[in-house]
Structure formats: C-alpha cells, structure tokens
Amino acid sequence: MTVAVLFAVTACAVVALKFGLATWAWLGVLCAAFLLGISVGRRTAVVAVVVAIAGFAVAAPFVVDSRWTGIGPMIPAALLVGTAVGAFVRGRRELASARAERIRQDERLRMAQEVHELVSQLRDPVSDLDRLLDDRVEVTVIGERRPLPATVDVTVYRVVEESLANARKYGTGWVQLSMEYQPDQLVIEVRNERSGTNMRGTGYGLIGMRERVALVDGKLSAGPEGKHFVVRAVL
C-alpha cells in the first residue's frame, strides 16, 4: 500500500511541477518517502525508490519545461532523504522493541526462579517488605492482610522494591506506600514527590514491572500526577 502511495505521489509531483508548485511537490514526495521507509523493509524501500526515481526522470521532461534543469534534483533528493529518515526511525523502533522483549523474557525467567525458591524455602516475600523501608517511607495498609499465592507474593515484593528504588533515585526522598486488601484483589500504590531535575531513566524497569504484573493477570499504571510520580498495581 505504501509503495503504491509513493508512486502516486511521485506522479502527482510531476504535474505539480508543471504548475509551479515545486515546494508542495517536494513536501508531498518527502512525506510519502518517509512513510515508505518507516513501513516496509529496507530491500522493498530501495527497489521502490529506484523505480520511482526512474519513472520521474522519464516522465518529467515530457511535462515540465526548461525549468526542469534547476528543480529536477529536488524530487529524487526528497525520495532518498525521506526514505532514509523513515528507515532510520523504523530501525530505532525495532531495536527498542527487541530490547523490551529481552527484558520481558528475562523477567519471566527471573520470576520463575524466584517462585521456585519461594516454594522450596517457604518464605513470605511480603513479610520481608520491612527490609525495603526506612523513615522516609509512609506506609498505609487498608483491609485485613491475608496470605497471597506465591506468584502474586513475589510480584508484590518486586513491584514495591523497584518502585521504591526509582522513587529514591529520581524523587526527593519522600515516598508513600499504600496496600489495600480488597475482597478479590490487592491494590498497591507507591507515590513519591518528583525532584526538580529532568533526570529520566531508560524505562526498562517499568517494562519489567508491567511484565511481572501481567504474568499474574494484573494491571499496572505508572506516570506523573501533578508533582508526584505514581506507580499503581492491581493484582
């Protein structure tokens, strides 16, 4: 589909040049080429661009007058530049997606190992949460605490651990942790004041937390709320 769009826009550019609309012709071809580069593989993009340039070179002299000599290179240049930029963006997205998938796979393996250790040592990770807390963390527990399935237990611990680590690294130090035991779910919220700096992490920690929560059929949201950054997990 994007290849057909590129050919159509390039053909229209020839007509646009005849009427002196060189700038619009260039922008249209540039956008179409970018769409091509971001949508298809490199080999397909190269072939499409070569065909489009060849077609333009053949058709343009029959439509455009002597001005062709001065403005002719604009369209091939737009085809090349737009496609190259689109291919670059596509490559960056694919790289980020591959990294995220590796994090998900690692998180699944790590969780399986932790659950195995939990079952063999008969530990209760939630009861170990106190080791993660200090006097800068305000803790609120709502509802009656009860035993949790092993996978959920480990997930609770890791979500709180990662959230507190991020809060201490990127926040002012103050953190509010709440755990609400509802009849059929547990809601965890970690809220911290954001610092005045523009420090930003890689985002991979959040990917790992989301993967953990998804593995136990839960939901996780994370993002700024006013002057706070809030991580909320429903398990």
C-alpha positions as CSV (number, residue, x, y, z in Angstrom):
1,M,0.0,0.0,0.0
2,T,2.8,2.5,0.9
3,V,4.6,1.6,-2.3
4,A,1.5,2.5,-4.3
5,V,1.1,5.7,-2.4
6,L,4.7,6.7,-3.2
7,F,4.3,6.1,-6.9
8,A,1.0,8.0,-6.9
9,V,2.5,11.0,-5.0
10,T,5.6,11.0,-7.3
11,A,3.4,11.0,-10.4
12,C,1.4,13.9,-8.9
13,A,4.6,15.8,-8.2
14,V,5.4,15.8,-12.0
15,V,2.1,17.5,-12.6
16,A,2.6,19.9,-9.7
17,L,5.9,21.0,-11.1
18,K,4.3,21.9,-14.4
19,F,2.1,24.4,-12.5
20,G,4.9,25.8,-10.5
21,L,4.1,24.1,-7.2
22,A,7.7,22.8,-6.6
23,T,7.6,23.2,-2.9
24,W,4.4,21.3,-2.5
25,A,5.6,18.6,-4.8
26,W,8.8,18.3,-2.8
27,L,7.0,18.1,0.6
28,G,4.5,15.6,-0.7
29,V,7.2,13.3,-2.0
30,L,9.2,13.7,1.2
31,C,6.3,12.7,3.4
32,A,5.4,9.7,1.1
33,A,9.0,8.5,1.1
34,F,9.2,8.8,4.9
35,L,6.0,6.7,5.2
36,L,7.6,4.1,2.9
37,G,10.8,4.0,4.9
38,I,9.0,3.6,8.2
39,S,6.5,1.0,6.9
40,V,8.4,-1.5,4.8
41,G,11.7,-3.4,4.9
42,R,14.9,-2.0,3.5
43,R,15.0,-4.0,0.3
44,T,11.5,-3.2,-0.6
45,A,12.1,0.5,0.1
46,V,15.3,0.6,-2.1
47,V,13.5,-1.0,-5.0
48,A,10.5,1.3,-4.7
49,V,12.7,4.4,-4.6
50,V,14.8,3.3,-7.6
51,V,11.6,2.7,-9.6
52,A,10.1,6.0,-8.5
53,I,13.2,8.0,-9.4
54,A,13.5,6.3,-12.8
55,G,9.8,6.9,-13.5
56,F,10.1,10.5,-12.5
57,A,13.2,11.0,-14.7
58,V,11.4,9.6,-17.7
59,A,8.1,11.4,-17.2
60,A,9.3,14.8,-16.1
61,P,10.9,16.0,-19.3
62,F,7.6,15.5,-21.2
63,V,5.6,17.6,-18.7
64,V,8.0,20.2,-17.3
65,D,9.5,22.9,-19.4
66,S,13.1,24.2,-19.3
67,R,12.9,24.8,-15.5
68,W,13.4,21.0,-15.2
69,T,17.2,21.5,-15.1
70,G,17.0,23.6,-12.0
71,I,14.3,21.9,-10.0
72,G,14.7,18.4,-11.2
73,P,17.0,17.1,-8.5
74,M,14.6,18.2,-5.7
75,I,12.2,15.2,-6.2
76,P,14.9,12.5,-6.3
77,A,16.5,14.1,-3.3
78,A,13.2,14.1,-1.4
79,L,12.7,10.4,-2.3
80,L,16.2,9.5,-0.9
81,V,16.1,11.7,2.2
82,G,12.6,10.8,3.2
83,T,13.1,7.1,2.8
84,A,16.4,7.2,4.6
85,V,14.9,9.0,7.6
86,G,12.0,6.7,7.7
87,A,14.2,3.6,7.6
88,F,16.3,5.1,10.5
89,V,13.2,5.6,12.6
90,R,12.0,2.1,11.8
91,G,15.4,0.7,12.8
92,R,15.3,2.5,16.1
93,R,11.8,1.3,16.9
94,E,12.8,-2.3,16.1
95,L,15.8,-2.1,18.3
96,A,13.8,-0.7,21.2
97,S,11.2,-3.4,20.7
98,A,13.9,-6.1,20.7
99,R,15.3,-4.7,23.9
100,A,11.9,-4.6,25.5
101,E,11.3,-8.2,24.5
102,R,14.6,-9.3,26.0
103,I,13.6,-7.6,29.3
104,R,10.3,-9.4,29.2
105,Q,11.9,-12.8,28.7
106,D,14.5,-12.1,31.4
107,E,11.7,-11.1,33.8
108,R,9.7,-14.2,33.1
109,L,12.8,-16.4,33.8
110,R,13.6,-14.4,37.0
111,M,10.1,-14.7,38.3
112,A,10.1,-18.5,37.7
113,Q,13.3,-18.8,39.6
114,E,12.0,-16.7,42.5
115,V,8.8,-18.7,42.8
116,H,10.8,-21.9,42.8
117,E,13.0,-20.5,45.7
118,L,9.9,-19.3,47.5
119,V,8.2,-22.7,47.4
120,S,11.4,-24.6,48.4
121,Q,12.4,-22.1,51.3
122,L,8.7,-21.4,52.3
123,R,9.4,-17.7,52.5
124,D,6.8,-14.9,52.6
125,P,8.2,-12.1,50.5
126,V,5.5,-9.6,51.6
127,S,6.6,-10.1,55.2
128,D,10.1,-9.1,54.1
129,L,9.0,-5.7,52.9
130,D,10.2,-4.1,56.1
131,R,13.7,-4.6,54.8
132,L,13.0,-2.2,52.0
133,L,11.5,0.6,54.2
134,D,13.1,3.5,56.1
135,D,11.8,6.5,57.9
136,R,11.2,8.4,54.6
137,V,8.5,5.8,53.6
138,E,5.0,6.3,54.9
139,V,3.1,3.0,54.9
140,T,-0.7,2.6,54.9
141,V,-2.4,-0.8,55.0
142,I,-6.1,-0.9,54.3
143,G,-8.1,-4.0,54.9
144,E,-7.2,-7.3,56.5
145,R,-3.9,-8.7,55.4
146,R,-4.1,-12.3,54.2
147,P,-1.8,-14.9,52.6
148,L,-1.3,-14.5,48.8
149,P,-0.5,-17.0,46.1
150,A,3.3,-17.5,45.6
151,T,3.4,-15.7,42.2
152,V,1.4,-12.8,43.5
153,D,3.5,-12.6,46.7
154,V,6.7,-12.3,44.7
155,T,5.2,-9.8,42.3
156,V,4.1,-7.6,45.2
157,Y,7.7,-7.6,46.6
158,R,9.4,-6.8,43.3
159,V,6.9,-4.0,42.4
160,V,7.4,-2.3,45.7
161,E,11.2,-2.8,45.5
162,E,11.5,-1.4,42.0
163,S,9.1,1.5,42.8
164,L,11.0,2.5,45.9
165,A,14.3,2.3,44.1
166,N,13.1,4.6,41.4
167,A,11.5,7.0,43.9
168,R,14.8,7.3,45.8
169,K,16.8,7.8,42.6
170,Y,14.6,10.2,40.8
171,G,12.5,11.8,43.6
172,T,13.1,14.0,46.6
173,G,13.2,11.0,49.0
174,W,9.7,11.1,50.4
175,V,7.6,8.1,49.5
176,Q,4.1,7.0,50.4
177,L,3.3,3.3,50.1
178,S,-0.3,2.0,50.4
179,M,-1.5,-1.6,50.2
180,E,-5.3,-2.1,50.0
181,Y,-6.6,-5.6,50.6
182,Q,-9.9,-5.8,48.8
183,P,-12.1,-9.0,48.6
184,D,-10.8,-10.2,45.3
185,Q,-7.7,-8.1,44.7
186,L,-4.8,-6.2,46.2
187,V,-4.1,-2.6,45.2
188,I,-0.6,-1.3,45.6
189,E,0.3,2.4,45.2
190,V,3.7,3.9,45.5
191,R,3.7,7.7,45.3
192,N,6.7,10.0,45.5
193,E,7.5,13.6,45.1
194,R,9.4,14.3,41.9
195,S,12.6,16.2,42.1
196,G,13.2,19.4,40.2
197,T,15.7,17.9,37.8
198,N,14.8,16.4,34.5
199,M,16.5,13.0,35.2
200,R,14.9,10.2,33.2
201,G,15.6,6.5,33.3
202,T,15.6,4.0,30.5
203,G,12.1,2.9,31.1
204,Y,13.2,-0.7,31.2
205,G,12.4,-1.0,34.9
206,L,8.7,-0.2,34.2
207,I,8.7,-2.7,31.3
208,G,9.9,-5.4,33.8
209,M,7.2,-4.4,36.3
210,R,4.5,-4.4,33.8
211,E,5.6,-7.9,32.6
212,R,5.5,-9.2,36.1
213,V,2.1,-7.8,36.8
214,A,0.7,-9.1,33.5
215,L,2.0,-12.6,34.3
216,V,-0.3,-12.8,37.3
217,D,-3.2,-11.2,35.3
218,G,-2.9,-7.9,37.0
219,K,-2.7,-4.3,35.7
220,L,0.0,-1.7,36.3
221,S,0.0,2.0,35.6
222,A,2.8,4.5,36.1
223,G,3.2,8.2,35.4
224,P,3.2,11.7,36.8
225,E,0.2,13.0,38.7
226,G,0.8,16.7,39.5
227,K,4.0,17.0,41.5
228,H,4.1,13.3,42.2
229,F,5.1,10.1,40.3
230,V,2.7,7.3,41.0
231,V,3.0,3.5,40.4
232,R,-0.2,1.7,40.9
233,A,-0.6,-2.1,40.6
234,V,-3.9,-4.1,40.8
235,L,-3.3,-7.7,41.5
